[in-house]
Amino acid sequence: MGQKPIVQTLQNAIKANRIAQAYIFSGMRGVGKTTVARILAKALNCQHGPTPTPCNSCESCRAITEDRSIDVLEIDGASNRKVEDIGPIRDTAKYMPIHSRYKVIYIDEVHMLSPHAFNALLKTLEEPPERTVFIFATTEFHKVPPTIVSRCQHFEFKKISQKEIVNHLLMIAREEKITVSPYGLRLIAEASDGSLRDAQSLLDKAVAFSGETIQDEELKDILGAIGKDILFACSSLILDQKASGVFTLIEQVVERGYDLRTFYRELVEHFRNLLLAKSVKELKDYLPLNNEELAQLSQEAEKASEEEFLRYLLALQQAEAGLRNSSHPQIYLETVLVKLCHYKRLVPIEHLISEIERLKPEAVSSAESSPLLGSPSAAPLPQPPPKTVPTPDVPRAKKVDADEEKEIYAKILAELQKEKSSLAALFSRLSFFKLKDESMDIRFHPEKRFIIDQPIAIEIAFPAGEDFSRESVELETKTIEKIASAILGQKVKVRILDSPVGTKDRKGKEMELALKDPSVQAFMDKFHAQILSVEPIKGTKGKE
């Protein structure tokens, strides 16, 4: 069942009389390795053969079915793994078959043999007896020595599809007069994970619990499946960004007796189904769900894009190992789910790159037009009337030329950049800088001023649009006092004037709001950054 390539290859080999001396059948449990080995033994020894379609009714076929054929040996490699257990097998293989056409030696779980047992078996495979066929089966092919593999034909058995398992279970249900819905059979097929033997065992278990009529709800309890309602509740919290509901949900999972790691695996599968619902049209061809559950899944998938579901699924898979090894799985799971609730707030990197590209021309233009960046062609801006501060007993400062002014300004700006980047960004927006006999004038635009004096006066005018509190200005001026005093070699004292001058300017307001924002200040201090421009975020409908 479900192994068509292998079946066809073996049938053709029998028709062409190209029988190998040894075969290796590898694959997961319950996919037909032992069954194929027995059918192959029947095909080789059938009285009407060798034939790809054994009759299953002759004496040879019935003897193999009833496990009484002396020429067909089935050996468990797990319990006969020592070298002394291989000796009788080698001795038996030397002799021709007694009642059959071929002697077939089948060793199950061959990877369990010891290295010495493999070495003992290797000699027989190198010089195989005539009309003797070895068949080795294993669920862990990588443990079989390459020296053995190289002398065998290898057939890898795949998982059986859910559709084939459902069809086989339906045939069994009809033969046994069992009433079970197609949805129930799909639940069993899904739980079997590609193993037909497991699917048959689950069906037998369901019959023992429910009798000949199996209800879907009873079947869910038997299989121990996580309720779909709690999985949809969890995905709704994540997609609706309701992080506060995560803790209540996990408490419900614990109260219902679900294992948190099992719940997590089901949640990963649930988000895979949501991604599937977002990506394909005929969802019923991929998932064993009834129409109501398919509609619910499609409705839930409308809450996010395909890229977002992919991001959720990758994050869940990456965190699975941490949950498995965590000493506090409940806390770990709550943390992961709360983090997922904030994923929709992430800004795609493409948007950030496009924004940077858009700001590049503005930054270049601003740098070229600034008279303080050393541009030889930049014309000096109009100088406003200086703000004088009476300082009768202050000693006169020495006169300096334009180059010294630029050098002093650059030193102050550089020190401010090291000390506090957000203040340096504000200081870098000067439109005027002049050292005079008794004062140093620094202006942005004449709308807001505070004065530095005693013994050297520094007049600073900040941009329009925001009234600075006295506490914030005092805090900023202490930094300027320290740096200016160290550079100028004289004590600098700042005196604050409270009277604003000029009108409000929206751009200035936005700049000051940005500069006062704690997140912006922390970013600027961390990366020594400067603000070039401030633009409202599009789509915020007037919100700042």
Secondary structure, DSSP 8 states (H G I E B T S, - for coil): ---HHHHHHHHHHHHTT---SEEEEE-STTSSHHHHHHHHHHHHH-TT-S-SS--S-SHHHHHHHTT--TTEEEEETTTS-SHHHHHHHHHHHTS--SSSSSEEEEEESGGGS-HHHHHHHHHHHHS--TTEEEEEEES-GGGS-HHHHTTSEEEE-----HHHHHHHHHHHHHHTT-EE-HHHHHHHHHHHTT-HHHHHHHHHHHHHHHTTEE-HHHHHHHHT---HHHHHHHHHHHHTT-GGGHHHHHHHHHHTT--HHHHHHHHHHHHHHHHHHHH-S-GGGTS---HHHHHHHHHHHTTS-HHHHHHHHHHHHHHHHHHHH-S-HHHHHHHHHHHHHTGGG---HHHHHHHHHHHHHHHHHHHHH-TTTT-TT--------------TT--------HHHHHHHHHHHHHHHHHH-HHHHHHHTT-SEEEE-SSEEEEES-TTEEEEEESSSEEEEEE-SS----HHHHHHHHHHHHHHHHHHHTS--EEE------S---HHHHHHHHHHH-HHHHHHHHHHT---------TTSTT--
